[in-house]
Amino acid sequence: MKIKSYINVFLCSLVLLANSPLLAGDVKWSLDGEGITLAPRSGHKDHFAMSGRAVDLILEWSISDQGFFEATQWIRWPMLRTIPNNTHAALDMRFKEAAETRPLINGQPLTPGKVRRTRIDGVFSVTSDHPGGISQTRTFCPSSSSPAIIEHLELRNTSDRNIHLVIPAWRKTQQTKPGTRGSYLIEESLLGSGDFTLAPGEVKTYALIRAARLQEEAPYCDNPESELAARRAFIDSVRSSLQLETPEAVLNSMFAFAKVRAVESIFSTRGGLMHGPGGYNKFLAAIWANDQAEYINPFFPFLGNALGNESAINSYRLFAKFMNPEYKPIPSSIIAEGEGIWNGAGDRGDQAMIAYGASRFVLASGNPAWGQEMMPLIDWCLEYCRRHRTPEGVIASDRDELEGRFPSGKANLCTNILFYDALLTSANLKKALNPQDPQIAAYVREAEQLKQDIRKYFEGTVEGFDTYKYYETNKVLRSWICMPLTAGFTEKVKGTVDALFSPKLWFGNGMLTASGGKTYWDRSALYAFRGIFFVGEQDRALPKLIDYSQERLLGQHVPYAIEAWPEANQSHLSAESGLYCRIFTEGLFGINPTGFRSFTLLPRMPKNWDKTSLKNIKAFGSTFSISMKRVPQGIEVQVTNVSGQTIYQQTQAEGITHSITLP
């Protein structure tokens, strides 16, 4: 590429992204133990997502120019369905602070205080110093199991004299217009009201509860202290599983945060446990072939979260209900607690997504019974794809996961790579279930032929890069050209990585969907990082992954991977956080399931790292840890069991595959 042209592309990219809220280089937060902290500042605003099994929250918060904290709680109740009962039909309401809830300090309402500290560690807390010798800490969290959001309030006397404190008795009830199960009741209440004297240094705690329910159900009556303790216990349990240790603190911390977001957004619906993406479009009490079947479900076994695994197998069971002898497509989404469907974009390659995710999930789960149960669904989805093979040997689909937002031709790269990967993983699944199954060899041969057809159909020069066309007539670079890297295609590594990290696509901490545009979706960047690590370009990927993680965790909008910009206000969709974790499990460590208790490992370490590890992995029916250490002969891999005993130890040159079978 000519230097002048390269400079012009770079300048154009800056212009196109001038209004993007996520340009790198403005780090605001700092790491603080297992959380992140924002130092005192003014004129800042953001939004933060949290979920429990019966409620979902986007906390829209700000610090004014005067340094005062303000918040709006946008609470959504996924199982209180509104009319029409479509994808977005969760009861919701925005709540601002009510003047009636303010405590009285020596007879006067508590006046605004300047923020001293804001902290996120799975809950959101803010501490402010108020006139009159009072500090207040507000901690927001969802109930683990009730349809309620808890605002835990703590008042501390920071003066040298007694303070007279009155916490008002307050309750408010609203009846909604009729939904699918009649009108609902939305209730707000202060718990802990009374007349108190606070001595110097003394603390008083109370809580503001916002909940909703069916009219015939009992009001919320749980203990706010136990609710906060339950939320912290949940966070601790997630953090203790699948622990990433690298020399880069920001990667370790974002991985820990991502695990929480990945697993918290699971709802107890009438259709069983359902993982929901969340976000500003209210993707709740519903599942998708991409977000759940493809993105998040294959990750859950590594974390070992029982709710995550149950939601995953439930999602595949829901999809399996739509198998049919005519091979009409399974819906892209099952909505409304399993009572409806959405298929507005036609076939997005959904069958390839389901086969890919289900085969990976059941192997990593270590559960042969689930494998046996899911094999008919996987076979059906693979056969559906075969029936859409073009004369060129590739698989056609109406759209891709972006649902027509960007062109995808008659056959796109995503659908074909997912089908290719699904064939190989399904062959491993069949071998694990029955080593004599004649389809094992047939699936492998089919995958080998498909790889040749994919290369012939999609390889090409695009905007000067020797890489892949996203579809046959594609003329501009697309971020999803990363997909062959995730499947181990090594023929176009250099040109593809050059293209992905060129100014045409990479803009500092993320990746454009298409060159010449301004839209970006994190999911393609997360797949790209995973693929680039997997094919051995970790030294090129690491600095950009650090930049990306620094911005998402500590920058303008924290602390998770986002869905997209400018669409949907950079929602913190839950499944994207699962994709972030898969950068490390499947990219850096190169874990690929081969059986219910076996996997291959393709370890990659950046040249300036001496060691890294994944501890307390809960996959393949076991709990184990993997460590990698750089030694003169290459990389030493050690696998230990839950007792710390070594069950595998071998040194190989970097880039050599290790085959691991757990006892």
Secondary structure, DSSP 8 states (H G I E B T S, - for coil): --HHHHHHHHHHHHHHTTT-TT-SS---EEEETTEEEE-S-SSEEEEEEEE-SS-EEEEEEEE-TTSBEEEEEEEEEEEEE-SS-STT-EEEEEEE--GGG--EETTEE----EEEEEEESSSEEEEEEETTTEEEEEEEEE-SSSSEEEEEEEEEE-SSS-EEEEE---EEEEE---BTTB-EEEEEEEES-EEEEE-TT-EEEEEEEEEEEETTS------HHHHHHHHHHHHHHHHHSSEEE-S-HHHHHHHHHHHHHHHH-EEEETTEEEE--BTTTTB-S-EEIIIIIIIIGGGHHHHT-HHHHHHHHHHHHHHHTT--TT-----SEEEGGGTEEE-TT--SSHHHHHHHHHHHHHHHHT-HHHHHHHHHHHHHHHHHHHTTB-TTS-B--S--TTTTSS---SS-HHHHHHHHHHHHHHHHHHHHH-TT-THHHHHHHHHHHHHHHHHHHHEEEETTEEEE-SSTT--S-BGGGGHHHHTT--TTHHHHHHHHTSTTTB-SSSBBSBTT---EEHHHHHHHHHHHHHTT-HHHHHHHHHHHHHHHHHSSS-SS--SEESGGGG---HHHHHHHHHIIIIIIS--EEEETTEEEE-----TT-SEEEEEEE--TTS-EEEEEEEETTEEEEEEEETTS-EEEEEEE-TT--EEEE--
